[in-house]
């Protein structure tokens, strides 16, 4: 019973509390119409001041070009019908009216550039209908908070070093400027019109550089009256630290590995092609991530997208040149003959320019000169100048007079048997025509000697058989020498193609290193000429 009595007493006190305030409500709402504009003269202009308190930038959706912010709106106007003398009502200087009941007149100020989600709960006015505070002098303050989703056309050319300028545009939906004059509330006399950032919470991705406010007046063709609107701008600059560590730095490292592909040996075909293809796929993967982050627009291409496209092109070109290098590397003399121009460019000129050394060759004035070092300066004569080879044989010394005087007079040098120690059988490498003439001269010499001893004695016939053996040996040596020359020519041709592939590989390394460096510096390290958007004054 005691608790019931206390509850009844408390309820009675609350219902009987502040009779002056209840009387004030009845006095103000008596004969009050929320449909009538609060002016004494219908031709008078009602001034409504507005201010935006920016709390936080919740989300910036570049894909849909939408920004979501949390802000408070403050409207102030004067209603002459809501005035009273505080001493008559227990010195009450202000009272509250609910905003949803529409008991008082309210300006129909809406956000023009609001983004709609087309959901069932989506309203045009997203502000919360808070209470209206009315002061004794007739001033009405209305501060509705809300979360606003606005559309903003974003320029992503400098992504991820871009700056965006977005605004909230407010205006009356039905009243023109001769009935309702909308203005920005000044923070201090002579101060710049802007948002109130006293309670702003910084965003982790975007830096708010400035938030000015301007008033615009628009004239439409349908109506001669002016229509004022207020724009509250937000100058945002993206913080690129996240993109630097998660996108740009990995892409630079992966792209730089393209140059390592040219450092691989050219004979390792599978590893070289597989390495370049893997890098190309990695760059394409980062390009796919970038396309998901940027809005689908054809008006501008992001800076990072230009970089990735350039890197993709460089990697694709490097893969193509790698295939060309491998094609040149495995060419042979039987199916590919090196032209003089290709030999001059890739075997003489470019190695001289790139300081590429080739063992056994010395480059001078863009020309390769072969340098051969003899192992021994001593010379051994297989036959002396005066025919000592023939006179030293037992058969010939026994009856040297039976030999043809011509054979005795012609020494071993006619057979070209002289050689250097350590040089093998053939001391010099001369052209095929010179060797052919020498062999023909040797055969003519042997044939001449054979004809001169045809009518000789039996002992001389032995010498004739010896000459036949020499002639057969000469022919066999000529075949062996031609085969060796062919093998040497094939080997030299293959070595030239291998060296040309090495030179092309080194040229691609320098060329793509320069191209990659220039591209990287041009995109990230040279401060580009940014298109600075001037805020309206």
C-alpha positions as CSV (number, residue, x, y, z in Angstrom):
1,X,0.0,0.0,0.0
2,X,2.8,2.4,0.8
3,X,4.4,1.9,-2.7
4,X,1.0,2.4,-4.4
5,X,0.5,5.7,-2.5
6,X,3.9,7.0,-3.5
7,X,3.2,6.1,-7.1
8,X,-0.1,8.0,-7.1
9,X,1.4,11.0,-5.4
10,X,4.3,11.1,-8.0
11,X,1.9,10.9,-10.9
12,X,-0.3,13.7,-9.5
13,X,2.7,16.0,-9.0
14,X,3.9,15.4,-12.6
15,X,0.5,16.1,-14.0
16,X,0.2,19.3,-12.0
17,X,3.8,20.4,-12.6
18,X,4.6,23.7,-14.5
19,X,1.1,25.0,-15.1
20,X,2.7,28.1,-16.5
21,X,4.4,26.1,-19.3
22,X,1.1,24.4,-20.1
23,X,-0.6,27.8,-20.2
24,X,2.1,29.1,-22.5
25,X,1.6,26.2,-25.0
26,X,-2.1,26.9,-25.1
27,X,-1.4,30.6,-25.6
28,X,1.0,30.1,-28.5
29,X,-1.0,27.4,-30.3
30,X,-4.3,29.3,-30.0
31,X,-5.3,30.4,-33.5
32,X,-1.9,29.3,-34.8
33,X,-1.8,27.7,-38.3
34,X,1.2,25.7,-39.4
35,X,0.3,26.3,-43.0
36,X,0.8,30.1,-42.9
37,X,4.2,31.6,-43.5
38,X,5.2,33.5,-40.4
39,X,5.3,37.1,-41.8
40,X,3.0,40.1,-41.1
41,X,2.9,41.1,-44.7
42,X,2.4,38.5,-47.4
43,X,4.8,40.3,-49.6
44,X,7.5,40.3,-47.0
45,X,10.5,38.0,-47.2
46,X,11.2,35.5,-44.5
47,X,14.9,35.0,-43.8
48,X,16.1,31.6,-42.8
49,X,19.7,31.1,-41.8
50,X,21.3,27.7,-42.1
51,X,24.5,26.1,-40.8
52,X,26.0,22.7,-41.1
53,X,28.0,21.0,-38.4
54,X,30.1,18.3,-40.0
55,X,30.6,15.3,-37.7
56,X,32.3,12.7,-39.8
57,X,32.9,11.4,-43.3
58,X,31.6,7.9,-43.1
59,X,32.3,6.5,-46.5
60,X,33.5,7.6,-50.0
61,X,32.3,5.2,-52.6
62,X,34.3,5.9,-55.8
63,X,32.6,3.1,-57.6
64,X,29.2,4.6,-57.3
65,X,30.4,8.2,-56.8
66,X,28.6,8.6,-53.5
67,X,29.8,10.2,-50.2
68,X,28.1,9.4,-46.9
69,X,28.5,12.0,-44.1
70,X,27.2,12.5,-40.6
71,X,26.2,16.1,-40.0
72,X,23.9,18.3,-38.0
73,X,21.7,21.0,-39.7
74,X,20.8,24.2,-37.9
75,X,17.9,26.4,-39.1
76,X,17.0,29.7,-37.6
77,X,14.1,31.9,-38.5
78,X,11.8,34.4,-36.7
79,X,8.1,33.7,-36.1
80,X,6.3,36.8,-34.8
81,X,3.3,34.6,-33.6
82,X,5.5,32.8,-31.1
83,X,6.4,35.7,-28.8
84,X,5.6,36.1,-25.1
85,X,6.7,37.9,-22.1
86,X,8.7,35.6,-19.8
87,X,7.6,37.3,-16.5
88,X,4.0,36.3,-17.2
89,X,4.9,32.6,-17.4
90,X,7.3,32.0,-14.5
91,X,10.2,33.5,-16.5
92,X,10.1,30.7,-19.1
93,X,12.4,31.9,-21.9
94,X,12.2,28.9,-24.3
95,X,10.0,25.9,-25.0
96,X,10.1,22.9,-27.3
97,X,7.7,21.6,-29.9
98,X,8.0,18.2,-31.5
99,X,9.1,18.3,-35.1
100,X,7.1,15.4,-36.4
101,X,3.7,16.7,-35.3
102,X,4.0,19.7,-37.6
103,X,2.4,22.0,-35.0
104,X,4.6,24.9,-36.1
105,X,5.5,26.2,-39.6
106,X,8.8,24.7,-40.9
107,X,10.7,25.6,-44.0
108,X,10.7,22.9,-46.7
109,X,14.5,22.9,-47.1
110,X,15.8,19.7,-48.7
111,X,19.1,18.3,-49.8
112,X,19.1,18.6,-53.6
113,X,21.9,16.2,-54.5
114,X,20.8,13.4,-52.3
115,X,21.6,9.8,-53.4
116,X,18.6,7.4,-53.4
117,X,19.0,3.7,-52.7
118,X,15.4,3.0,-53.8
119,X,14.6,1.1,-50.6
120,X,11.3,1.0,-48.8
121,X,12.7,3.0,-45.8
122,X,14.4,5.6,-48.0
123,X,13.0,9.0,-47.6
124,X,13.8,12.2,-49.5
125,X,14.5,14.0,-46.2
126,X,17.0,11.9,-44.3
127,X,17.2,14.3,-41.3
128,X,15.8,13.3,-38.0
129,X,12.7,15.3,-37.0
130,X,14.1,16.7,-33.8
131,X,12.3,19.2,-31.5
132,X,12.0,22.8,-32.4
133,X,13.3,25.3,-29.8
134,X,11.3,28.5,-29.6
135,X,12.5,31.5,-27.7
136,X,10.5,34.3,-26.2
137,X,11.5,36.8,-28.9
138,X,10.0,34.6,-31.6
139,X,13.2,33.0,-32.7
140,X,12.9,29.4,-33.8
141,X,15.9,27.0,-33.8
142,X,15.7,23.6,-35.4
143,X,18.8,21.4,-35.3
144,X,18.0,18.0,-37.0
145,X,20.9,15.5,-37.2
146,X,21.2,13.0,-40.0
147,X,23.3,10.8,-42.2
148,X,23.4,12.2,-45.7
149,X,24.3,10.3,-48.8
150,X,25.2,12.7,-51.6
151,X,26.2,12.2,-55.2
152,X,29.6,13.6,-56.1
153,X,31.2,13.6,-59.5
154,X,34.8,12.4,-58.9
155,X,37.8,13.0,-61.0
156,X,40.1,10.0,-60.6
157,X,42.8,11.1,-63.0
158,X,45.4,11.5,-60.2
159,X,44.4,8.4,-58.3
160,X,45.7,7.6,-55.7
161,X,47.0,11.1,-55.3
162,X,43.7,12.7,-56.2
163,X,41.7,15.5,-54.6
164,X,37.9,15.6,-54.7
165,X,35.6,18.5,-54.2
166,X,32.0,17.6,-53.2
167,X,29.2,19.6,-51.8
168,X,25.8,19.5,-50.0
169,X,23.3,21.6,-51.8
170,X,20.3,22.8,-49.8
171,X,17.3,24.8,-50.9
172,X,13.6,25.4,-50.5
173,X,11.5,23.0,-52.6
174,X,8.5,25.3,-53.1
175,X,9.3,28.8,-51.9
176,X,11.1,31.2,-54.2
177,X,13.6,33.8,-53.1
178,X,10.9,36.5,-52.7
179,X,9.1,34.5,-50.1
180,X,12.0,32.7,-48.3
181,X,15.5,34.0,-48.4
182,X,18.0,31.3,-47.5
183,X,21.4,32.4,-46.1
184,X,24.4,31.0,-44.4
185,X,24.9,31.7,-40.7
186,X,28.1,33.5,-40.1
187,X,30.4,32.1,-37.3
188,X,31.8,35.6,-36.5
189,X,31.5,39.0,-38.0
190,X,33.6,39.3,-41.1
191,X,34.6,35.6,-41.0
192,X,34.5,33.2,-43.9
193,X,31.4,31.3,-44.6
194,X,32.0,27.6,-44.0
195,X,30.9,24.5,-42.2
196,X,31.4,24.2,-38.5
197,X,34.2,21.7,-37.9
198,X,34.4,22.1,-34.1
199,X,33.1,18.5,-33.6
200,X,34.6,16.9,-36.7
201,X,36.2,13.5,-36.4
202,X,39.0,13.0,-39.0
203,X,38.7,10.2,-41.6
204,X,41.4,7.6,-41.9
205,X,41.5,7.7,-45.7
206,X,40.6,11.3,-46.6
207,X,42.0,14.5,-45.3
208,X,39.6,17.5,-45.1
209,X,41.5,20.5,-46.5
210,X,38.6,23.1,-46.3
211,X,34.8,23.3,-46.1
212,X,33.6,26.6,-47.4
213,X,30.0,27.5,-48.0
214,X,28.5,29.7,-50.7
215,X,25.1,31.1,-51.6
216,X,23.9,30.8,-55.2
217,X,20.8,32.3,-56.8
218,X,19.3,30.5,-59.8
219,X,16.7,31.8,-62.3
220,X,14.6,29.3,-64.2
221,X,12.9,29.8,-67.5
222,X,9.5,29.0,-66.1
223,X,9.6,31.6,-63.3
224,X,10.9,35.1,-63.0
225,X,11.6,34.8,-59.3
226,X,15.0,33.9,-57.9
227,X,15.6,30.6,-56.2
228,X,18.5,30.8,-53.6
229,X,20.5,27.6,-52.7
230,X,23.3,27.0,-50.3
231,X,26.3,24.8,-51.1
232,X,28.5,23.5,-48.4
233,X,31.7,22.3,-50.0
234,X,34.2,19.6,-48.8
235,X,37.7,19.7,-50.3
236,X,39.1,16.2,-49.7
237,X,42.6,14.9,-50.3
238,X,43.2,11.1,-50.4
239,X,45.8,9.7,-48.0
240,X,47.9,7.5,-50.3
241,X,49.8,5.6,-47.7
242,X,47.5,2.6,-47.9
243,X,47.7,2.4,-51.7
244,X,51.5,2.9,-51.6
245,X,52.1,-0.1,-49.4
246,X,49.4,-2.4,-50.7
247,X,49.3,-1.7,-54.4
248,X,52.0,0.6,-55.7
249,X,55.0,-0.9,-53.9
250,X,54.2,-4.6,-54.7
251,X,53.5,-3.6,-58.3
252,X,56.8,-1.8,-58.6
253,X,58.7,-4.8,-57.2
254,X,57.0,-7.2,-59.5
255,X,57.5,-5.0,-62.5
256,X,61.1,-4.5,-61.6
257,X,61.5,-8.3,-61.7
258,X,60.9,-8.0,-65.5
259,X,64.4,-6.8,-65.9
260,X,65.7,-9.9,-64.1
261,X,64.3,-12.0,-66.9
262,X,66.9,-10.6,-69.3
263,X,69.6,-11.6,-66.9
264,X,68.7,-15.3,-67.2
265,X,70.8,-17.4,-69.6
266,X,69.4,-17.3,-73.1
267,X,69.7,-21.1,-73.5
268,X,67.3,-21.7,-70.7
269,X,64.1,-21.4,-72.8
270,X,61.4,-22.8,-70.4
271,X,62.5,-20.8,-67.4
272,X,62.9,-17.6,-69.3
273,X,59.4,-17.7,-70.9
274,X,57.8,-19.0,-67.7
275,X,59.3,-16.2,-65.6
276,X,58.1,-13.5,-68.0
277,X,54.6,-15.0,-68.2
278,X,54.3,-15.2,-64.4
279,X,55.2,-11.5,-64.1
280,X,52.6,-10.6,-66.8
281,X,49.9,-12.5,-64.9
282,X,50.8,-10.8,-61.6
283,X,50.6,-7.3,-63.2
284,X,47.2,-8.2,-64.7
285,X,46.0,-9.3,-61.3
286,X,46.9,-5.9,-59.8
287,X,45.2,-4.2,-62.7
288,X,42.0,-6.2,-61.9
289,X,42.1,-5.0,-58.3
290,X,42.5,-1.4,-59.5
291,X,39.5,-1.7,-61.8
292,X,37.3,-2.8,-58.9
293,X,38.4,0.3,-56.8
294,X,37.8,3.0,-59.4
295,X,34.5,4.1,-60.8
296,X,33.4,2.9,-64.2
297,X,33.8,6.1,-66.2
298,X,35.2,6.9,-69.6
299,X,35.9,10.5,-68.9
300,X,39.4,10.0,-67.3
301,X,41.9,7.3,-66.7
302,X,43.5,7.0,-63.3
303,X,47.2,7.7,-62.9
304,X,47.7,4.3,-61.4
305,X,45.8,2.7,-64.2
306,X,48.1,4.4,-66.7
307,X,51.1,3.0,-64.8
308,X,49.7,-0.5,-64.7
309,X,48.8,-0.4,-68.4
310,X,52.4,0.8,-69.2
311,X,53.9,-1.9,-67.1
312,X,51.6,-4.5,-68.7
313,X,52.8,-3.3,-72.1
314,X,56.4,-3.4,-71.0
315,X,56.1,-6.9,-69.7
316,X,54.3,-8.1,-72.8
317,X,56.9,-6.5,-75.0
318,X,59.7,-8.1,-72.9
319,X,58.0,-11.5,-73.3
320,X,57.9,-11.0,-77.0
321,X,61.5,-9.9,-77.2
322,X,62.4,-13.0,-75.1
323,X,60.8,-15.2,-77.7
324,X,62.9,-13.4,-80.4
325,X,66.1,-13.8,-78.4
326,X,65.4,-17.6,-78.1
327,X,64.6,-17.8,-81.8
328,X,67.9,-16.2,-82.6
329,X,69.8,-18.2,-80.0
330,X,68.9,-21.6,-81.6
331,X,69.5,-20.7,-85.3
332,X,71.9,-22.8,-87.3
333,X,74.0,-22.4,-90.4
334,X,71.9,-25.0,-92.3
335,X,68.7,-23.0,-92.3
336,X,69.6,-19.4,-91.4
337,X,72.4,-17.4,-92.9
338,X,73.4,-14.2,-91.2
339,X,73.3,-11.3,-93.5
340,X,76.1,-8.7,-93.5
341,X,73.8,-6.1,-92.1
342,X,72.7,-8.2,-89.2
343,X,76.3,-9.2,-88.6
344,X,77.4,-5.6,-88.6
345,X,74.6,-4.4,-86.3
346,X,74.5,-7.3,-83.7
347,X,78.0,-8.6,-83.9
348,X,80.1,-5.4,-84.3
349,X,78.2,-2.2,-83.8
350,X,75.9,-2.8,-80.7
351,X,78.6,-4.8,-78.8
352,X,81.0,-1.9,-79.3
353,X,78.3,0.6,-78.1
354,X,77.3,-1.5,-75.1
355,X,80.9,-2.5,-74.2
356,X,80.2,-6.2,-74.6
357,X,83.4,-8.3,-74.7
358,X,83.7,-11.3,-76.9
359,X,86.6,-13.7,-76.2
360,X,89.1,-13.8,-79.1
361,X,87.8,-10.5,-80.6
362,X,88.8,-6.9,-80.1
363,X,86.3,-4.2,-81.0
364,X,87.7,-1.1,-82.6
365,X,85.7,1.7,-84.2
366,X,82.5,-0.5,-84.3
367,X,84.4,-3.3,-86.1
368,X,85.3,-6.7,-84.7
369,X,88.8,-7.9,-85.4
370,X,89.7,-11.5,-84.6
371,X,92.8,-11.9,-82.5
372,X,94.6,-15.3,-82.6
373,X,97.6,-16.0,-80.3
374,X,100.1,-18.7,-81.5
375,X,101.0,-21.2,-78.8
376,X,104.7,-21.5,-80.0
377,X,106.8,-19.3,-82.3
378,X,109.0,-22.3,-83.3
379,X,108.5,-23.8,-86.7
380,X,109.1,-27.4,-87.8
381,X,109.6,-28.0,-91.6
382,X,108.2,-31.2,-92.8
383,X,110.3,-30.8,-95.9
384,X,113.3,-28.5,-96.4
385,X,113.6,-26.0,-99.1
386,X,116.2,-28.2,-101.0
387,X,114.4,-31.5,-100.9
388,X,115.9,-33.0,-97.7
389,X,112.7,-35.0,-97.1
390,X,113.3,-37.1,-100.2
391,X,117.1,-37.5,-99.7
392,X,116.6,-38.6,-96.2
393,X,114.6,-41.7,-97.1
394,X,116.5,-44.9,-97.5
395,X,115.0,-45.8,-100.8
396,X,115.9,-42.5,-102.3
397,X,119.4,-42.2,-100.8
398,X,120.2,-45.6,-102.2
399,X,119.7,-44.5,-105.7
400,X,119.0,-40.8,-105.7
401,X,120.2,-40.4,-109.3
402,X,117.3,-42.5,-110.5
403,X,114.8,-39.9,-109.3
404,X,113.7,-37.2,-111.6
405,X,115.8,-34.1,-111.4
406,X,112.6,-32.2,-111.2
407,X,111.6,-34.1,-108.1
408,X,114.9,-33.4,-106.6
409,X,114.8,-29.8,-107.5
410,X,111.3,-29.2,-106.1
411,X,111.3,-29.2,-102.3
412,X,108.7,-30.1,-99.8
413,X,107.4,-26.6,-99.6
414,X,105.4,-27.4,-102.8
415,X,103.3,-29.8,-100.8
416,X,102.6,-27.1,-98.2
417,X,103.6,-29.3,-95.3
418,X,105.1,-26.6,-93.1
419,X,103.2,-26.0,-89.8
420,X,103.5,-24.4,-86.4
421,X,103.9,-26.4,-83.3
422,X,100.6,-26.6,-81.4
423,X,98.5,-25.4,-84.3
424,X,97.5,-28.8,-85.6
425,X,97.8,-29.9,-89.1
426,X,96.6,-26.6,-90.7
427,X,98.4,-23.6,-89.5
428,X,96.4,-20.9,-91.1
429,X,92.7,-20.3,-91.8
430,X,92.3,-18.9,-95.2
431,X,89.4,-18.6,-97.5
432,X,88.1,-21.6,-99.4
433,X,89.3,-20.3,-102.8
434,X,92.9,-20.0,-101.6
435,X,92.9,-23.5,-100.2
436,X,91.4,-24.8,-103.3
437,X,94.0,-23.2,-105.5
438,X,96.8,-24.5,-103.3
439,X,95.5,-28.1,-103.5
440,X,95.2,-27.9,-107.2
441,X,98.7,-26.6,-107.5
442,X,99.9,-29.5,-105.3
443,X,98.1,-32.0,-107.5
444,X,99.6,-30.5,-110.7
445,X,103.0,-30.7,-109.1
446,X,102.6,-34.4,-108.3
447,X,101.1,-35.2,-111.7
448,X,104.0,-33.5,-113.4
449,X,106.5,-35.5,-111.3
450,X,104.6,-38.7,-112.2
451,X,104.8,-37.9,-115.9
452,X,108.5,-37.3,-115.7
453,X,109.3,-40.6,-114.1
454,X,107.0,-42.8,-116.3
455,X,109.9,-44.0,-118.5
456,X,112.3,-44.5,-115.6
457,X,113.7,-47.7,-114.3
458,X,112.1,-50.1,-111.8
459,X,113.5,-48.3,-108.9
460,X,112.0,-45.1,-110.2
461,X,108.7,-46.9,-110.5
462,X,108.8,-47.3,-106.7
463,X,109.1,-43.5,-106.5
464,X,106.2,-43.3,-108.8
465,X,104.1,-45.4,-106.5
466,X,105.2,-43.3,-103.7
467,X,103.9,-40.2,-105.5
468,X,100.6,-42.0,-106.1
469,X,100.4,-42.6,-102.4
470,X,101.2,-38.9,-101.8
471,X,98.5,-38.0,-104.2
472,X,95.9,-40.2,-102.5
473,X,97.0,-38.8,-99.1
474,X,96.6,-35.3,-100.5
475,X,93.1,-36.0,-101.7
476,X,92.1,-37.6,-98.4
477,X,93.6,-34.6,-96.6
478,X,91.6,-32.3,-98.8
479,X,88.4,-34.1,-98.0
480,X,89.2,-34.0,-94.3
481,X,90.2,-30.4,-94.5
482,X,86.9,-29.5,-96.3
483,X,84.9,-31.4,-93.7
484,X,86.8,-29.6,-90.9
485,X,86.3,-26.3,-92.6
486,X,82.6,-27.0,-92.9
487,X,82.3,-27.9,-89.3
488,X,84.3,-24.9,-88.3
489,X,82.1,-22.7,-90.4
490,X,79.0,-24.2,-88.9
491,X,80.4,-23.8,-85.4
492,X,81.4,-20.2,-86.1
493,X,78.0,-19.4,-87.5
494,X,76.2,-20.9,-84.4
495,X,78.5,-18.9,-82.2
496,X,77.7,-15.7,-84.1
497,X,74.0,-16.4,-83.7
498,X,74.5,-17.1,-79.9
499,X,76.5,-13.9,-79.6
500,X,73.8,-12.0,-81.5
501,X,71.2,-13.4,-79.1
502,X,73.3,-12.3,-76.1
503,X,73.7,-8.8,-77.5
504,X,69.9,-8.5,-78.2
505,X,69.2,-9.8,-74.7
506,X,71.5,-7.2,-73.2
507,X,70.1,-4.5,-75.4
508,X,66.6,-5.4,-74.2
509,X,67.8,-5.2,-70.6
510,X,69.1,-1.7,-71.0
511,X,66.2,-0.5,-73.1
512,X,63.4,-1.8,-70.8
513,X,65.3,-0.7,-67.7
514,X,65.4,2.8,-69.1
515,X,61.7,2.6,-70.2
516,X,60.6,1.3,-66.8
517,X,62.6,4.0,-64.9
518,X,61.2,6.8,-67.1
519,X,57.7,5.5,-66.7
520,X,57.9,5.2,-62.9
521,X,59.5,8.6,-62.5
522,X,57.0,10.2,-64.8
523,X,54.0,8.7,-62.9
524,X,55.0,8.9,-59.3
525,X,58.1,11.0,-58.6
526,X,57.7,14.0,-61.0
527,X,55.0,16.2,-59.5
528,X,52.4,16.3,-62.3
529,X,50.6,19.4,-63.4
530,X,47.5,18.9,-61.4
531,X,44.2,20.4,-62.5
532,X,43.5,22.5,-59.5
533,X,39.8,23.1,-59.1
534,X,39.1,26.6,-57.9
535,X,36.3,26.9,-55.4
536,X,33.6,29.3,-56.4
537,X,34.0,32.7,-54.7
